[in-house]
Each structure stands twice: as structure tokens, then as C-alpha cells.
Amino acid sequence: MSWNSVGPFNVGGRVRAIAIANVDPNIVYASSVSGGIFKSTNGGSAWTPTSDQAANLAVSSIVIDPTNNNIIYAGPVKDFSITMQ
């Protein structure tokens, strides 16, 4: 699989997490800093939002349940740091 940048080029943004289903590599989930979670069923050729209610949710991690690929777990934590002394 190869990835190509398709924009947008006029605003900042970045992908924070990608998860590929273990039973079907065409099922891919992706998230961004402030764009919610998107799903592709054709290996990334087209994307749809998983929910309109999470359109501004910052998601930095996604895990697909290995026994049920219809269940995903998302970590909506943008920044995490630990100070050690």
C-alpha cells in the first residue's frame, strides 16, 4: 500500500492514529488532532466519518478489538507528559 498526500494544503492538520483490521486489511480507521475518526472499507481510497458527534474530537490512539472488528477503542488524549524528578 502506498500513501499520497491529497490535502488540504491550506490548513494545518495531521493524522494521529491509524488502525488496520486484522481480518480485512481494506478496513482502516484513521484519526486526526481535531477531526474525529474516519473509516475506510476500501484500503484508504475513500473515507467516511464514523460519527457526526465526534467531528471535533482529538483522537491520538485507536485500537480495533481483535475478536470483533466492529468494535474500536479510541484514546481522546492529545498531549501526555510525565515529569520525573
PLY file of the C-alpha trace (Angstrom):
ply
format ascii 1.0
element vertex 85
property float x
property float y
property float z
element edge 84
property int vertex1
property int vertex2
end_header
0.00 0.00 0.00
1.33 3.45 -0.81
0.07 6.71 0.64
-0.22 10.02 -1.20
-0.86 13.43 0.30
-4.14 14.79 -1.08
-4.58 17.85 1.11
-5.87 20.02 2.43
-2.86 22.18 1.76
-4.26 25.48 3.06
-4.71 24.49 6.74
-2.67 22.66 9.31
-3.56 19.15 10.38
-2.06 15.78 10.96
-3.02 12.16 11.32
-2.52 10.94 14.87
-3.51 7.27 14.61
-4.13 4.57 12.02
-5.52 1.09 12.73
-5.94 -1.70 10.17
-8.35 -4.58 10.83
-6.75 -7.98 11.34
-9.40 -9.87 9.34
-9.64 -7.46 6.39
-6.80 -5.05 5.54
-9.24 -2.96 3.49
-10.87 -1.80 6.74
-8.82 1.11 8.04
-9.55 3.66 10.77
-7.74 6.99 11.00
-7.94 9.94 13.35
-6.56 13.44 13.50
-5.87 16.07 16.10
-9.24 17.79 15.69
-11.12 15.86 13.06
-12.69 12.83 14.74
-12.42 9.25 13.49
-12.76 8.17 9.86
-13.26 4.70 8.39
-12.30 3.28 5.02
-13.60 -0.04 3.70
-11.50 0.03 0.52
-7.96 0.31 1.82
-7.96 4.10 2.10
-9.33 5.08 -1.30
-12.39 6.71 0.30
-13.14 7.78 3.87
-16.32 8.42 5.87
-16.68 9.87 9.37
-17.69 7.32 11.99
-19.91 9.83 13.80
-21.01 13.42 13.37
-20.98 13.72 17.16
-17.19 13.32 17.25
-16.30 15.79 14.49
-14.04 17.89 16.73
-12.78 15.10 18.95
-8.99 14.99 19.27
-8.03 11.30 18.98
-4.43 10.20 19.38
-4.82 6.41 19.53
-7.10 3.79 18.00
-7.25 0.06 18.70
-9.51 -2.42 16.92
-10.84 -5.26 19.07
-9.04 -8.38 17.75
-12.08 -10.60 18.35
-14.70 -8.21 16.94
-13.51 -5.79 14.25
-16.75 -3.80 14.61
-15.55 -2.51 17.98
-12.88 0.18 18.19
-11.37 1.88 21.21
-10.19 5.46 20.85
-7.97 7.47 23.17
-9.01 11.13 23.02
-5.85 12.42 24.68
-3.92 14.96 22.66
-0.90 15.56 24.88
0.53 13.48 27.69
3.70 14.11 29.58
5.32 12.96 32.80
7.80 14.99 34.77
10.33 12.86 36.61
12.47 14.23 39.41
0 1
1 2
2 3
3 4
4 5
5 6
6 7
7 8
8 9
9 10
10 11
11 12
12 13
13 14
14 15
15 16
16 17
17 18
18 19
19 20
20 21
21 22
22 23
23 24
24 25
25 26
26 27
27 28
28 29
29 30
30 31
31 32
32 33
33 34
34 35
35 36
36 37
37 38
38 39
39 40
40 41
41 42
42 43
43 44
44 45
45 46
46 47
47 48
48 49
49 50
50 51
51 52
52 53
53 54
54 55
55 56
56 57
57 58
58 59
59 60
60 61
61 62
62 63
63 64
64 65
65 66
66 67
67 68
68 69
69 70
70 71
71 72
72 73
73 74
74 75
75 76
76 77
77 78
78 79
79 80
80 81
81 82
82 83
83 84
